[in-house]
Amino acid sequence: MQKLNDIKEFFKEYPLYKEFLYIENYVRNENGIVDPFDFYGLSFEYFCEEEKTNRTFEIDLPVSVKEHYGKLPGDKIQRDFFDENNFLNYNIHLIGICKSCQKKQADFLISVKSNQEFPDNRDNILSKSSKGFKHIDIVEDKKIQVSLTKVGVLPEQKVEIDKSIQKYFDRETNNWYFKGVKLYQQGFGIGSLSYFRRIVEKELMSILSNVSELNSSDPKLKKLIEDFNKNSKISSLYKNSFSLLPKSLQILGDNPFDVLYSLTSEGLHNLTEKESLNKADKIHKLLDYVVKKIYEEKSELHDIRELLKDLKK
């Protein structure tokens, strides 16, 4: 059966040049973007330069596109959108309109591609199967996929760093964090990964020490860190810390500290831009998760202590 992945995530989160798998197992006449008019009216959350906050945006098409393709029959996909191998393959300019201020706030140049030969019609063709009549695309199960890639965005996507992250790290690390996210959004995987690796190398031990201070951590974690300070076996510290971490980190299944540490020993220039982009994204998300857990527990504890003080007055 056809599966659609969340296209709102693509517009809001995806960087330049990172391919987004949008349609899996394409079936004609089901929902999904195939030609430019399928983008029209799509809504998603994005940063509004006018109001300086995230708002709901809606996709519009350039007047020339609407005037030209709007006059053509809708039951066939136009030849303009295919390459010589009959793969879906075209670029389209999309306009992001903020529904709050009603102004154009963003321009996107999007590449749309299929992974194999693509049907040029939208016919609802039925075929007999062992379970009765089904759409021919379901019966043939060609596993046609449609992917989207941002190849241009104006203005550049705003870099948003969570306030808890900004409060946790010092000025130098926050600067690296900003640059790592910025390069990721621009599609520079190796550059982005180099900054996040630098953060891990500098901050990982400090983050683990802060985790050991949490009430939800096993007291033995502090002892483990003290022993490390004596024998300096950093790799064994991270590997042996998992069972002593708070449950909120153990539920990940793997030790986030061991995983992050192992990434610092990999050769950076052995990776492609695409591999680096994916790895930078994962390090970013994992760092965010761990730091936010520390911040949330400390903030909650602080709030409860203040509440107790007020009740004792």
Phi and psi restraints in degrees (value plus and minus 20) as a CYANA .aco file:
   2 GLN   PHI     -87.9   -47.9
   2 GLN   PSI     122.2   162.2
   3 LYS   PHI    -148.0  -108.0
   3 LYS   PSI     112.8   152.8
   4 LEU   PHI    -129.1   -89.1
   4 LEU   PSI     106.2   146.2
   5 ASN   PHI    -107.1   -67.1
   5 ASN   PSI     139.6   179.6
   6 ASP   PHI     -88.4   -48.4
   6 ASP   PSI      83.4   123.4
   7 ILE   PHI     -90.4   -50.4
   7 ILE   PSI     -41.4    -1.4
   8 LYS   PHI     -83.9   -43.9
   8 LYS   PSI     -55.5   -15.5
   9 GLU   PHI     -83.4   -43.4
   9 GLU   PSI     -58.5   -18.5
  10 PHE   PHI     -79.0   -39.0
  10 PHE   PSI     -70.4   -30.4
  11 PHE   PHI     -88.8   -48.8
  11 PHE   PSI     -58.8   -18.8
  12 LYS   PHI    -101.2   -61.2
  12 LYS   PSI     -60.8   -20.8
  13 GLU   PHI    -127.5   -87.5
  13 GLU   PSI     -51.6   -11.6
  14 TYR   PHI     -93.3   -53.3
  14 TYR   PSI     119.3   159.3
  15 PRO   PHI    -102.2   -62.2
  15 PRO   PSI     156.1   196.1
  16 LEU   PHI     -82.4   -42.4
  16 LEU   PSI     123.1   163.1
  17 TYR   PHI      49.5    89.5
  17 TYR   PSI     -16.4    23.6
  18 LYS   PHI    -113.8   -73.8
  18 LYS   PSI     100.2   140.2
  19 GLU   PHI     -91.4   -51.4
  19 GLU   PSI     114.2   154.2
  20 PHE   PHI    -132.6   -92.6
  20 PHE   PSI      96.8   136.8
  21 LEU   PHI     -97.1   -57.1
  21 LEU   PSI      87.2   127.2
  22 TYR   PHI    -113.6   -73.6
  22 TYR   PSI     -74.4   -34.4
  23 ILE   PHI    -131.4   -91.4
  23 ILE   PSI     106.9   146.9
  24 GLU   PHI    -132.1   -92.1
  24 GLU   PSI     114.5   154.5
  25 ASN   PHI      38.8    78.8
  25 ASN   PSI      39.0    79.0
  26 TYR   PHI     -73.5   -33.5
  26 TYR   PSI     113.3   153.3
  27 VAL   PHI    -148.9  -108.9
  27 VAL   PSI     102.6   142.6
  28 ARG   PHI     -76.5   -36.5
  28 ARG   PSI     125.2   165.2
  29 ASN   PHI      54.7    94.7
  29 ASN   PSI     -19.6    20.4
  30 GLU   PHI    -114.4   -74.4
  30 GLU   PSI     147.5   187.5
  31 ASN   PHI     -81.8   -41.8
  31 ASN   PSI     133.8   173.8
  32 GLY   PHI     119.8   159.8
  32 GLY   PSI     129.4   169.4
  33 ILE   PHI    -106.3   -66.3
  33 ILE   PSI     104.8   144.8
  34 VAL   PHI    -145.0  -105.0
  34 VAL   PSI     -67.6   -27.6
  35 ASP   PHI    -140.3  -100.3
  35 ASP   PSI     151.6   191.6
  36 PRO   PHI     -73.2   -33.2
  36 PRO   PSI     -57.6   -17.6
  37 PHE   PHI     -87.4   -47.4
  37 PHE   PSI     -37.6     2.4
  38 ASP   PHI     -91.5   -51.5
  38 ASP   PSI     -41.9    -1.9
  39 PHE   PHI     -96.6   -56.6
  39 PHE   PSI     -47.0    -7.0
  40 TYR   PHI     -78.2   -38.2
  40 TYR   PSI     106.7   146.7
  41 GLY   PHI      65.1   105.1
  41 GLY   PSI     -22.5    17.5
  42 LEU   PHI     -83.2   -43.2
  42 LEU   PSI     116.7   156.7
  43 SER   PHI    -133.1   -93.1
  43 SER   PSI     129.2   169.2
  44 PHE   PHI    -182.3  -142.3
  44 PHE   PSI     146.9   186.9
  45 GLU   PHI    -113.5   -73.5
  45 GLU   PSI     116.0   156.0
  46 TYR   PHI    -175.8  -135.8
  46 TYR   PSI     144.0   184.0
  47 PHE   PHI    -100.7   -60.7
  47 PHE   PSI     105.8   145.8
  48 CYS   PHI    -114.4   -74.4
  48 CYS   PSI      98.0   138.0
  49 GLU   PHI     -86.0   -46.0
  49 GLU   PSI     -49.5    -9.5
  50 GLU   PHI     -90.0   -50.0
  50 GLU   PSI     -65.5   -25.5
  51 GLU   PHI    -121.2   -81.2
  51 GLU   PSI     -22.7    17.3
  52 LYS   PHI      36.0    76.0
  52 LYS   PSI      20.3    60.3
  53 THR   PHI    -179.6  -139.6
  53 THR   PSI     148.9   188.9
  54 ASN   PHI     -94.6   -54.6
  54 ASN   PSI     114.5   154.5
  55 ARG   PHI    -155.6  -115.6
  55 ARG   PSI     149.1   189.1
  56 THR   PHI     -99.8   -59.8
  56 THR   PSI     106.8   146.8
  57 PHE   PHI    -128.1   -88.1
  57 PHE   PSI     138.2   178.2
  58 GLU   PHI    -152.2  -112.2
  58 GLU   PSI     119.4   159.4
  59 ILE   PHI    -101.1   -61.1
  59 ILE   PSI     111.7   151.7
  60 ASP   PHI    -139.2   -99.2
  60 ASP   PSI     143.7   183.7
  61 LEU   PHI    -132.7   -92.7
  61 LEU   PSI     130.9   170.9
  62 PRO   PHI     -76.8   -36.8
  62 PRO   PSI     128.3   168.3
  63 VAL   PHI     -75.7   -35.7
  63 VAL   PSI     -61.9   -21.9
  64 SER   PHI     -81.4   -41.4
  64 SER   PSI     -57.4   -17.4
  65 VAL   PHI     -87.9   -47.9
  65 VAL   PSI     -65.4   -25.4
  66 LYS   PHI     -84.3   -44.3
  66 LYS   PSI     -60.0   -20.0
  67 GLU   PHI     -89.0   -49.0
  67 GLU   PSI     -59.9   -19.9
  68 HIS   PHI     -94.9   -54.9
  68 HIS   PSI     -77.9   -37.9
  69 TYR   PHI     -99.1   -59.1
  69 TYR   PSI     -38.7     1.3
  70 GLY   PHI     -88.4   -48.4
  70 GLY   PSI     -39.4     0.6
  71 LYS   PHI    -109.8   -69.8
  71 LYS   PSI     -28.5    11.5
  72 LEU   PHI    -112.8   -72.8
  72 LEU   PSI     134.9   174.9
  73 PRO   PHI     -78.7   -38.7
  73 PRO   PSI     121.9   161.9
  74 GLY   PHI    -111.2   -71.2
  74 GLY   PSI     -22.8    17.2
  75 ASP   PHI    -106.6   -66.6
  75 ASP   PSI     -27.5    12.5
  76 LYS   PHI    -147.1  -107.1
  76 LYS   PSI     125.9   165.9
  77 ILE   PHI    -107.9   -67.9
  77 ILE   PSI     107.7   147.7
  78 GLN   PHI     -85.9   -45.9
  78 GLN   PSI     128.1   168.1
  79 ARG   PHI     -79.5   -39.5
  79 ARG   PSI     -46.6    -6.6
  80 ASP   PHI     -77.3   -37.3
  80 ASP   PSI     -44.5    -4.5
  81 PHE   PHI    -113.3   -73.3
  81 PHE   PSI     -12.6    27.4
  82 PHE   PHI    -137.9   -97.9
  82 PHE   PSI     134.2   174.2
  83 ASP   PHI    -116.8   -76.8
  83 ASP   PSI    -193.0  -153.0
  84 GLU   PHI     -87.1   -47.1
  84 GLU   PSI     -37.9     2.1
  85 ASN   PHI    -116.2   -76.2
  85 ASN   PSI     -11.7    28.3
  86 ASN   PHI      45.9    85.9
  86 ASN   PSI       5.3    45.3
  87 PHE   PHI    -105.1   -65.1
  87 PHE   PSI     124.9   164.9
  88 LEU   PHI     -84.2   -44.2
  88 LEU   PSI     106.5   146.5
  89 ASN   PHI    -184.7  -144.7
  89 ASN   PSI      76.9   116.9
  90 TYR   PHI    -176.1  -136.1
  90 TYR   PSI     141.4   181.4
  91 ASN   PHI    -130.1   -90.1
  91 ASN   PSI     123.9   163.9
  92 ILE   PHI    -157.7  -117.7
  92 ILE   PSI     117.2   157.2
  93 HIS   PHI    -107.3   -67.3
  93 HIS   PSI     103.3   143.3
  94 LEU   PHI    -137.5   -97.5
  94 LEU   PSI     126.7   166.7
  95 ILE   PHI    -134.1   -94.1
  95 ILE   PSI     108.4   148.4
  96 GLY   PHI    -117.3   -77.3
  96 GLY   PSI      96.6   136.6
  97 ILE   PHI    -124.9   -84.9
  97 ILE   PSI     105.0   145.0
  98 CYS   PHI     -93.3   -53.3
  98 CYS   PSI     106.0   146.0
  99 LYS   PHI     -96.5   -56.5
  99 LYS   PSI     -32.3     7.7
 100 SER   PHI    -106.4   -66.4
 100 SER   PSI     -74.5   -34.5
 101 CYS   PHI    -110.5   -70.5
 101 CYS   PSI     -30.4     9.6
 102 GLN   PHI      44.5    84.5
 102 GLN   PSI       5.9    45.9
 103 LYS   PHI    -136.0   -96.0
 103 LYS   PSI     135.5   175.5
 104 LYS   PHI     -89.9   -49.9
 104 LYS   PSI     103.5   143.5
 105 GLN   PHI    -141.9  -101.9
 105 GLN   PSI     -28.7    11.3
 106 ALA   PHI    -177.8  -137.8
 106 ALA   PSI     126.7   166.7
 107 ASP   PHI    -142.0  -102.0
 107 ASP   PSI     113.9   153.9
 108 PHE   PHI    -142.8  -102.8
 108 PHE   PSI     116.0   156.0
 109 LEU   PHI    -128.9   -88.9
 109 LEU   PSI      94.6   134.6
 110 ILE   PHI    -135.3   -95.3
 110 ILE   PSI     113.9   153.9
 111 SER   PHI    -116.2   -76.2
 111 SER   PSI     111.0   151.0
 112 VAL   PHI    -138.5   -98.5
 112 VAL   PSI     104.5   144.5
 113 LYS   PHI    -161.9  -121.9
 113 LYS   PSI     127.8   167.8
 114 SER   PHI    -125.0   -85.0
 114 SER   PSI     142.3   182.3
 115 ASN   PHI    -110.6   -70.6
 115 ASN   PSI     -23.9    16.1
 116 GLN   PHI    -182.1  -142.1
 116 GLN   PSI    -197.9  -157.9
 117 GLU   PHI     -74.9   -34.9
 117 GLU   PSI     116.8   156.8
 118 PHE   PHI    -140.1  -100.1
 118 PHE   PSI     116.0   156.0
 119 PRO   PHI     -85.6   -45.6
 119 PRO   PSI     118.3   158.3
 120 ASP   PHI    -113.9   -73.9
 120 ASP   PSI     -11.8    28.2
 121 ASN   PHI    -146.5  -106.5
 121 ASN   PSI     148.7   188.7
 122 ARG   PHI    -134.7   -94.7
 122 ARG   PSI       7.1    47.1
 123 ASP   PHI     -85.0   -45.0
 123 ASP   PSI     123.0   163.0
 124 ASN   PHI    -112.7   -72.7
 124 ASN   PSI      57.0    97.0
 125 ILE   PHI    -109.1   -69.1
 125 ILE   PSI     104.3   144.3
 126 LEU   PHI    -118.5   -78.5
 126 LEU   PSI     128.0   168.0
 127 SER   PHI    -157.0  -117.0
 127 SER   PSI     126.5   166.5
 128 LYS   PHI     -99.0   -59.0
 128 LYS   PSI     114.1   154.1
 129 SER   PHI    -149.2  -109.2
 129 SER   PSI    -199.2  -159.2
 130 SER   PHI     -84.8   -44.8
 130 SER   PSI     -38.8     1.2
 131 LYS   PHI    -131.4   -91.4
 131 LYS   PSI       7.2    47.2
 132 GLY   PHI      80.0   120.0
 132 GLY   PSI    -181.7  -141.7
 133 PHE   PHI    -106.8   -66.8
 133 PHE   PSI     111.0   151.0
 134 LYS   PHI    -154.7  -114.7
 134 LYS   PSI     144.3   184.3
 135 HIS   PHI     -78.1   -38.1
 135 HIS   PSI     119.7   159.7
 136 ILE   PHI     -79.8   -39.8
 136 ILE   PSI     -51.5   -11.5
 137 ASP   PHI     -87.9   -47.9
 137 ASP   PSI     -51.1   -11.1
 138 ILE   PHI     -94.1   -54.1
 138 ILE   PSI     -61.5   -21.5
 139 VAL   PHI     -85.8   -45.8
 139 VAL   PSI     -66.3   -26.3
 140 GLU   PHI     -93.6   -53.6
 140 GLU   PSI     -49.3    -9.3
 141 ASP   PHI      28.1    68.1
 141 ASP   PSI      38.5    78.5
 142 LYS   PHI     -97.2   -57.2
 142 LYS   PSI     -30.9     9.1
 143 LYS   PHI      39.7    79.7
 143 LYS   PSI      27.1    67.1
 144 ILE   PHI     -93.7   -53.7
 144 ILE   PSI     113.0   153.0
 145 GLN   PHI    -139.1   -99.1
 145 GLN   PSI     129.5   169.5
 146 VAL   PHI    -143.9  -103.9
 146 VAL   PSI     106.3   146.3
 147 SER   PHI    -137.6   -97.6
 147 SER   PSI     129.3   169.3
 148 LEU   PHI    -139.1   -99.1
 148 LEU   PSI     123.9   163.9
 149 THR   PHI    -159.9  -119.9
 149 THR   PSI     112.6   152.6
 150 LYS   PHI     -98.9   -58.9
 150 LYS   PSI     102.4   142.4
 151 VAL   PHI    -131.1   -91.1
 151 VAL   PSI     -24.0    16.0
 152 GLY   PHI    -187.4  -147.4
 152 GLY   PSI     118.0   158.0
 153 VAL   PHI    -162.4  -122.4
 153 VAL   PSI     109.5   149.5
 154 LEU   PHI    -154.4  -114.4
 154 LEU   PSI     114.6   154.6
 155 PRO   PHI     -87.0   -47.0
 155 PRO   PSI     148.6   188.6
 156 GLU   PHI     -77.6   -37.6
 156 GLU   PSI     128.2   168.2
 157 GLN   PHI     -80.9   -40.9
 157 GLN   PSI     117.3   157.3
 158 LYS   PHI     -91.9   -51.9
 158 LYS   PSI     115.3   155.3
 159 VAL   PHI    -102.2   -62.2
 159 VAL   PSI      99.0   139.0
 160 GLU   PHI    -136.5   -96.5
 160 GLU   PSI      95.6   135.6
 161 ILE   PHI    -127.3   -87.3
 161 ILE   PSI     106.6   146.6
 162 ASP   PHI     -75.1   -35.1
 162 ASP   PSI     120.3   160.3
 163 LYS   PHI     -81.2   -41.2
 163 LYS   PSI     -53.5   -13.5
 164 SER   PHI     -85.4   -45.4
 164 SER   PSI     -53.0   -13.0
 165 ILE   PHI     -89.5   -49.5
 165 ILE   PSI     -64.9   -24.9
 166 GLN   PHI     -81.1   -41.1
 166 GLN   PSI     -58.2   -18.2
 167 LYS   PHI     -93.0   -53.0
 167 LYS   PSI     -49.8    -9.8
 168 TYR   PHI     -95.6   -55.6
 168 TYR   PSI     -64.2   -24.2
 169 PHE   PHI    -112.1   -72.1
 169 PHE   PSI     140.0   180.0
 170 ASP   PHI    -100.6   -60.6
 170 ASP   PSI     159.0   199.0
 171 ARG   PHI     -80.9   -40.9
 171 ARG   PSI     -62.4   -22.4
 172 GLU   PHI     -83.1   -43.1
 172 GLU   PSI     -67.4   -27.4
 173 THR   PHI     -87.1   -47.1
 173 THR   PSI     -58.4   -18.4
 174 ASN   PHI     -81.4   -41.4
 174 ASN   PSI     -56.1   -16.1
 175 ASN   PHI     -85.0   -45.0
 175 ASN   PSI     -63.3   -23.3
 176 TRP   PHI     -83.8   -43.8
 176 TRP   PSI     -60.5   -20.5
 177 TYR   PHI     -80.5   -40.5
 177 TYR   PSI     -66.6   -26.6
 178 PHE   PHI     -80.1   -40.1
 178 PHE   PSI     -66.5   -26.5
 179 LYS   PHI     -85.2   -45.2
 179 LYS   PSI     -59.0   -19.0
 180 GLY   PHI     -82.2   -42.2
 180 GLY   PSI     -64.0   -24.0
 181 VAL   PHI     -87.9   -47.9
 181 VAL   PSI     -61.6   -21.6
 182 LYS   PHI     -81.2   -41.2
 182 LYS   PSI     -67.8   -27.8
 183 LEU   PHI     -85.0   -45.0
 183 LEU   PSI     -55.5   -15.5
 184 TYR   PHI     -81.8   -41.8
 184 TYR   PSI     -66.6   -26.6
 185 GLN   PHI     -82.2   -42.2
 185 GLN   PSI     -50.5   -10.5
 186 GLN   PHI    -105.0   -65.0
 186 GLN   PSI     -22.9    17.1
 187 GLY   PHI      65.8   105.8
 187 GLY   PSI      -6.3    33.7
 188 PHE   PHI    -114.0   -74.0
 188 PHE   PSI      67.8   107.8
 189 GLY   PHI     -84.2   -44.2
 189 GLY   PSI     -66.9   -26.9
 190 ILE   PHI     -84.4   -44.4
 190 ILE   PSI     -62.4   -22.4
 191 GLY   PHI     -83.5   -43.5
 191 GLY   PSI     -65.0   -25.0
 192 SER   PHI     -82.8   -42.8
 192 SER   PSI     -65.7   -25.7
 193 LEU   PHI     -82.9   -42.9
 193 LEU   PSI     -56.5   -16.5
 194 SER   PHI     -82.7   -42.7
 194 SER   PSI     -57.7   -17.7
 195 TYR   PHI     -90.9   -50.9
 195 TYR   PSI     -61.3   -21.3
 196 PHE   PHI     -89.5   -49.5
 196 PHE   PSI     -52.7   -12.7
 197 ARG   PHI     -86.2   -46.2
 197 ARG   PSI     -59.2   -19.2
 198 ARG   PHI     -81.2   -41.2
 198 ARG   PSI     -60.0   -20.0
 199 ILE   PHI     -84.0   -44.0
 199 ILE   PSI     -65.2   -25.2
 200 VAL   PHI     -80.8   -40.8
 200 VAL   PSI     -65.3   -25.3
 201 GLU   PHI     -81.2   -41.2
 201 GLU   PSI     -57.3   -17.3
 202 LYS   PHI    -101.7   -61.7
 202 LYS   PSI     -59.9   -19.9
 203 GLU   PHI    -125.6   -85.6
 203 GLU   PSI     -34.8     5.2
 204 LEU   PHI     -79.7   -39.7
 204 LEU   PSI     -64.0   -24.0
 205 MET   PHI     -84.3   -44.3
 205 MET   PSI     -59.4   -19.4
 206 SER   PHI     -85.6   -45.6
 206 SER   PSI     -59.2   -19.2
 207 ILE   PHI     -84.1   -44.1
 207 ILE   PSI     -64.3   -24.3
 208 LEU   PHI     -82.7   -42.7
 208 LEU   PSI     -59.3   -19.3
 209 SER   PHI     -82.2   -42.2
 209 SER   PSI     -59.8   -19.8
 210 ASN   PHI     -87.4   -47.4
 210 ASN   PSI     -56.4   -16.4
 211 VAL   PHI     -82.7   -42.7
 211 VAL   PSI     -58.7   -18.7
 212 SER   PHI     -84.9   -44.9
 212 SER   PSI     -40.9    -0.9
 213 GLU   PHI    -102.3   -62.3
 213 GLU   PSI     -32.0     8.0
 214 LEU   PHI     -93.5   -53.5
 214 LEU   PSI     125.0   165.0
 215 ASN   PHI     -83.0   -43.0
 215 ASN   PSI     -47.3    -7.3
 216 SER   PHI    -100.6   -60.6
 216 SER   PSI     -26.3    13.7
 217 SER   PHI    -106.6   -66.6
 217 SER   PSI     132.5   172.5
 218 ASP   PHI     -90.6   -50.6
 218 ASP   PSI     111.6   151.6
 219 PRO   PHI     -75.2   -35.2
 219 PRO   PSI     -43.2    -3.2
 220 LYS   PHI     -87.1   -47.1
 220 LYS   PSI     -38.3     1.7
 221 LEU   PHI     -84.6   -44.6
 221 LEU   PSI     -57.9   -17.9
 222 LYS   PHI     -82.1   -42.1
 222 LYS   PSI     -61.4   -21.4
 223 LYS   PHI     -84.8   -44.8
 223 LYS   PSI     -58.7   -18.7
 224 LEU   PHI     -81.4   -41.4
 224 LEU   PSI     -61.4   -21.4
 225 ILE   PHI     -88.3   -48.3
 225 ILE   PSI     -59.1   -19.1
 226 GLU   PHI     -82.7   -42.7
 226 GLU   PSI     -60.6   -20.6
 227 ASP   PHI     -85.3   -45.3
 227 ASP   PSI     -57.4   -17.4
 228 PHE   PHI     -80.9   -40.9
 228 PHE   PSI     -62.1   -22.1
 229 ASN   PHI     -81.8   -41.8
 229 ASN   PSI     -38.8     1.2
 230 LYS   PHI    -112.1   -72.1
 230 LYS   PSI     -58.5   -18.5
 231 ASN   PHI    -131.2   -91.2
 231 ASN   PSI     -30.1     9.9
 232 SER   PHI      39.1    79.1
 232 SER   PSI      11.5    51.5
 233 LYS   PHI    -112.2   -72.2
 233 LYS   PSI      63.3   103.3
 234 ILE   PHI     -84.0   -44.0
 234 ILE   PSI     -59.8   -19.8
 235 SER   PHI     -84.3   -44.3
 235 SER   PSI     -60.7   -20.7
 236 SER   PHI     -88.8   -48.8
 236 SER   PSI     -51.2   -11.2
 237 LEU   PHI     -79.5   -39.5
 237 LEU   PSI     -70.6   -30.6
 238 TYR   PHI     -87.9   -47.9
 238 TYR   PSI     -59.1   -19.1
 239 LYS   PHI     -86.6   -46.6
 239 LYS   PSI     -56.3   -16.3
 240 ASN   PHI    -108.4   -68.4
 240 ASN   PSI     -21.4    18.6
 241 SER   PHI    -107.2   -67.2
 241 SER   PSI     -34.1     5.9
 242 PHE   PHI     -77.4   -37.4
 242 PHE   PSI     -69.1   -29.1
 243 SER   PHI     -89.0   -49.0
 243 SER   PSI     -31.3     8.7
 244 LEU   PHI    -120.8   -80.8
 244 LEU   PSI     -24.6    15.4
 245 LEU   PHI     -96.1   -56.1
 245 LEU   PSI     140.9   180.9
 246 PRO   PHI     -79.7   -39.7
 246 PRO   PSI     133.6   173.6
 247 LYS   PHI     -78.6   -38.6
 247 LYS   PSI     -51.4   -11.4
 248 SER   PHI     -83.5   -43.5
 248 SER   PSI     -41.0    -1.0
 249 LEU   PHI    -120.2   -80.2
 249 LEU   PSI     -51.0   -11.0
 250 GLN   PHI     -87.3   -47.3
 250 GLN   PSI     -49.4    -9.4
 251 ILE   PHI     -86.7   -46.7
 251 ILE   PSI     -30.2     9.8
 252 LEU   PHI     -87.7   -47.7
 252 LEU   PSI     -41.6    -1.6
 253 GLY   PHI      73.7   113.7
 253 GLY   PSI     -57.2   -17.2
 254 ASP   PHI    -138.6   -98.6
 254 ASP   PSI     135.3   175.3
 255 ASN   PHI     -95.0   -55.0
 255 ASN   PSI      91.8   131.8
 256 PRO   PHI     -82.0   -42.0
 256 PRO   PSI     -50.8   -10.8
 257 PHE   PHI     -92.4   -52.4
 257 PHE   PSI     -61.4   -21.4
 258 ASP   PHI     -84.9   -44.9
 258 ASP   PSI     -61.1   -21.1
 259 VAL   PHI     -84.7   -44.7
 259 VAL   PSI     -67.3   -27.3
 260 LEU   PHI     -84.0   -44.0
 260 LEU   PSI     -61.0   -21.0
 261 TYR   PHI     -83.6   -43.6
 261 TYR   PSI     -60.8   -20.8
 262 SER   PHI     -83.0   -43.0
 262 SER   PSI     -48.2    -8.2
 263 LEU   PHI     -88.9   -48.9
 263 LEU   PSI     -44.9    -4.9
 264 THR   PHI     -94.4   -54.4
 264 THR   PSI     -35.3     4.7
 265 SER   PHI    -116.1   -76.1
 265 SER   PSI     -24.2    15.8
 266 GLU   PHI     -99.0   -59.0
 266 GLU   PSI     124.4   164.4
 267 GLY   PHI     -90.9   -50.9
 267 GLY   PSI      96.9   136.9
 268 LEU   PHI     -83.1   -43.1
 268 LEU   PSI     -62.4   -22.4
 269 HIS   PHI    -105.5   -65.5
 269 HIS   PSI     -14.9    25.1
 270 ASN   PHI    -104.5   -64.5
 270 ASN   PSI     -28.7    11.3
 271 LEU   PHI    -117.9   -77.9
 271 LEU   PSI     129.0   169.0
 272 THR   PHI     -99.2   -59.2
 272 THR   PSI     149.2   189.2
 273 GLU   PHI     -78.8   -38.8
 273 GLU   PSI     -61.5   -21.5
 274 LYS   PHI     -85.0   -45.0
 274 LYS   PSI     -65.0   -25.0
 275 GLU   PHI     -83.4   -43.4
 275 GLU   PSI     -61.0   -21.0
 276 SER   PHI     -85.9   -45.9
 276 SER   PSI     -59.2   -19.2
 277 LEU   PHI     -81.8   -41.8
 277 LEU   PSI     -65.1   -25.1
 278 ASN   PHI     -85.3   -45.3
 278 ASN   PSI     -59.9   -19.9
 279 LYS   PHI     -90.6   -50.6
 279 LYS   PSI     -59.7   -19.7
 280 ALA   PHI     -81.3   -41.3
 280 ALA   PSI     -61.2   -21.2
 281 ASP   PHI     -81.6   -41.6
 281 ASP   PSI     -62.6   -22.6
 282 LYS   PHI     -89.7   -49.7
 282 LYS   PSI     -60.0   -20.0
 283 ILE   PHI     -83.9   -43.9
 283 ILE   PSI     -63.9   -23.9
 284 HIS   PHI     -75.9   -35.9
 284 HIS   PSI     -69.4   -29.4
 285 LYS   PHI     -87.2   -47.2
 285 LYS   PSI     -57.9   -17.9
 286 LEU   PHI     -89.8   -49.8
 286 LEU   PSI     -62.9   -22.9
 287 LEU   PHI     -79.7   -39.7
 287 LEU   PSI     -65.2   -25.2
 288 ASP   PHI     -76.3   -36.3
 288 ASP   PSI     -66.4   -26.4
 289 TYR   PHI     -82.4   -42.4
 289 TYR   PSI     -69.1   -29.1
 290 VAL   PHI     -85.0   -45.0
 290 VAL   PSI     -67.0   -27.0
 291 VAL   PHI     -84.4   -44.4
 291 VAL   PSI     -59.6   -19.6
 292 LYS   PHI     -85.1   -45.1
 292 LYS   PSI     -55.2   -15.2
 293 LYS   PHI     -84.5   -44.5
 293 LYS   PSI     -61.2   -21.2
 294 ILE   PHI     -83.0   -43.0
 294 ILE   PSI     -68.3   -28.3
 295 TYR   PHI     -82.1   -42.1
 295 TYR   PSI     -63.5   -23.5
 296 GLU   PHI     -82.8   -42.8
 296 GLU   PSI     -65.1   -25.1
 297 GLU   PHI     -88.3   -48.3
 297 GLU   PSI     -60.9   -20.9
 298 LYS   PHI     -85.5   -45.5
 298 LYS   PSI     -60.3   -20.3
 299 SER   PHI     -86.2   -46.2
 299 SER   PSI     -61.8   -21.8
 300 GLU   PHI     -84.2   -44.2
 300 GLU   PSI     -63.5   -23.5
 301 LEU   PHI     -82.5   -42.5
 301 LEU   PSI     -62.3   -22.3
 302 HIS   PHI     -82.0   -42.0
 302 HIS   PSI     -63.4   -23.4
 303 ASP   PHI     -83.8   -43.8
 303 ASP   PSI     -61.1   -21.1
 304 ILE   PHI     -87.5   -47.5
 304 ILE   PSI     -59.2   -19.2
 305 ARG   PHI     -83.2   -43.2
 305 ARG   PSI     -60.8   -20.8
 306 GLU   PHI     -85.2   -45.2
 306 GLU   PSI     -58.4   -18.4
 307 LEU   PHI     -82.7   -42.7
 307 LEU   PSI     -63.3   -23.3
 308 LEU   PHI     -83.1   -43.1
 308 LEU   PSI     -60.0   -20.0
 309 LYS   PHI     -81.1   -41.1
 309 LYS   PSI     -62.2   -22.2
 310 ASP   PHI     -86.1   -46.1
 310 ASP   PSI     -58.1   -18.1
 311 LEU   PHI     -89.6   -49.6
 311 LEU   PSI     -47.0    -7.0
 312 LYS   PHI    -101.3   -61.3
 312 LYS   PSI     -30.6     9.4
